[in-house]
Structures are given as structure tokens and as C-alpha cells.
Amino acid sequence: MTWTLYGDWNSGATIVEILLNEAAAPFAFRQISIARDQQLDAAFGAINPMRRLPALVVPGGMLVTESLACVLVLAEHVPDARLLPPPATPGRATVLRWMAFLAGELYGAVGRFDYPERYTTDPGGTTAVRDSAVAETRRLWSLLDGNLGPGPYVLGERFSALDAQILVMSRWTNGPAEWVDEHCPRIAEVVRTTAARPSAAAIWTRNYEPVRPARADEAASVAALVEAAYAPWVPVVGQRPGPMDDDYAGRIARGEVFVVAEASDVLAGLVVIEEKAGALWLDNVATAPAYAGKGLGRRLIRFAEAEARHRGYGAIRLYTHQRMERNVALYRALGYAETGRSVEAGFPRVFMEKRLAG
Ligand SMILES: N[C@@H](CCC(=O)N[C@@H](CS)C(=O)NCC(=O)O)C(=O)O
């Protein structure tokens, strides 16, 4: 009785992911990386000819695409989860109305922002397409915000699938979600309340919780997370990897450690960056075992790259243990090129670098 969800972390599939959790429905997540354009591959085209995420396979094999249809079909299959209000009620009409609005109108504007070249034949026209998409998304969120009754959810005290859709889609409003949070108080309230639900809390942490500097009182938690994350590597590389014995109190004091934490302050992941020898080094990325393999590590790597750009570096560098072949392959897939190999401080290291576009 397992569902299969094709999606990426922080995509339309995330709405379905939250609702599958809400229904306690077992599912397999098949990652299709948008950053690597895997949705455009022929293999995924055979699943969704539109080559877009999400796609959902119902237990038994029936395939659904289009985010709105995925949500409706899921809600029909798990009636006990009460993802939608009963048919022919005002609540049902409200939820259907705004779910169609977001899937039809807002998704289109997001697509125009993400892929402006698809919406103009003028090679110089992409900025104008993007600018108008930003204005349109803001108009749509403001319109929805102004039409919502008292909270905390859209339907007051009752959660519905629409709340999950708002949580996810409001996070990708063409750049920072801060605009929505600042200008749309009811949407922000729905997001806050929905993010705290058990179905969404971990998804919220790994996809949307801001990366922040580690606090001085978190040195022990940082060390414990690194210990847990790197422990599986000890038998592979035959020694304790360097990060397991680092001085995190010192690194935190120097402003080199950034974390993503749950609402309870339990750490989900961290990245250590260091400026040395005229370069920004990505020193260490670690995720807590419960968060491994779900996109948080990549988000932390993107954070480090953005930080390098922000500090004026044209490239970011790193080294990893030569026996951590899986990491070397991952960094290669993310655009890092090998620049050399040597043994340093008893560690056989692979050095890599990624050039950063302005
Ligand atoms: N109408 C579709 C839109 C889906 C969509 O645009 N999905 C995005 C991910 S959130 C996507 O696949 N983008 C990649 C692309 O367009 O190439 C739906 O509601 O499911």
C-alpha cells in the first residue's frame, strides 16, 4: 500500500509530501533534481509528458500529475485524514477555489520567473518577463491574503490541504519569502501554524528554516552532530575524519559555523566555512542522521557558495578525504572540479574548486 512521489525537495511535490505525512500514508520519494534538469530527461518524460514535478503513483499503480490533481486524488483515497472539508460545504468551496487559484495562477507566474526564456522570443526580454512575474506573484498573494477570514488556518481552526499548499508555494515567491511574510499577515500566520504541524515540521526545517550563525552555547551540539554524521565514515577511511576532532568553540567564536535548527533548537545540519589563503573554503558540511539525503546538505552548500559570492570571491574551494568517493562524486555533480591530491597532516586529501558566476 505504498505511494510513490516523484519530486524534488522544495517543489510542488513538497505539498503532497506534507499531505502524505498528514494521512500517515507510506510513500517512496523518488528525487528528480530540478537543479540538474532531471525533469527534462526522457526517463521522466515517460512518467509525466509535461516533464514537470510532481507526479504521484497511487498504491496499485494509477499515475497522477498536476499538483492540484495529486492533492485531490490523495484526499479521496485517504478520507479519514480529512484533508478537504466535506463535499458541498462552504469550506470545501473555499478550499477548492483557492487551491485552483494557486495551482493555476500563481504556479504560472513562478514558472515565468524560473524559466523566463520559455515565455519570450526576445533574447533580451527575459528581465522584463521576470519583473512582471514578480509583480504578478505579489498581486496574487496580496489578493489571497485580503480574502482570508480569521485564522490560524484558512478555515479558522480546521487544517486543510490548502494550508499545506500555501506553506510551500509562499516559500518560492520568486526569491525571498520575506516579502510575503512582511506584506501578507494572514498568509504568514497560516505558514507559521502549518509549519508547526508534525506532518510538516521536519520538512519545514530542512527546506525553509533559515541558515543562521551558530551560538556560543551550541559548541557541544555542533560537535555531537559532526560526530554522528561522520561516524559511518570511520571504517571507510580507516581513521577519524578531521572534522570529528575540530575546535568548534573556536570556530563559532570566529563566526565560521552556520546551522539550521529545529524550532526546539535541536540542530539539523551545519556548514563550516573559513577564509584562508585568499579563498573561501567550504570546510565541513554535516547533517543529523534524521535529515541525511533529503536536500539539507545541498542547501547548506548553496549557502556557503552564496556567502563566498557575497564576500567577493570568484570561487569556493574544499578538500575531502580521498576515500570519501561518494562525496567527491557529489561535489563533481554540483560543479566542483578536482584541482589536486596530496597528503596533509596525515590525511590523504582531494582538493576541489567551483568557479562562481557573478
Ligand atoms: N501545473 C503544474 C506545474 C508544475 C511545475 O511547474 N513544477 C515545477 C517544480 S515546482 C517544475 O517541474 N519545474 C521544472 C520545469 O518547469 O522545467 C502542477 O501544478 O503540477
The ligand as an ORCA input file, in Angstrom:
! r2SCAN-3c Opt
* xyz 0 1
  N       0.907     22.781    -13.488
  C       1.934     22.017    -12.854
  C       3.176     22.876    -12.715
  C       4.315     22.043    -12.173
  C       5.656     22.777    -12.148
  O       5.874     23.799    -12.813
  N       6.577     22.191    -11.387
  C       7.919     22.727    -11.259
  C       8.516     22.315     -9.923
  S       7.776     23.085     -8.540
  C       8.800     22.094    -12.309
  O       8.713     20.915    -12.570
  N       9.702     22.907    -12.896
  C      10.710     22.453    -13.791
  C      10.447     22.874    -15.209
  O       9.444     23.537    -15.497
  O      11.308     22.507    -16.052
  C       1.446     21.497    -11.497
  O       0.610     22.157    -10.861
  O       1.895     20.413    -11.063
*
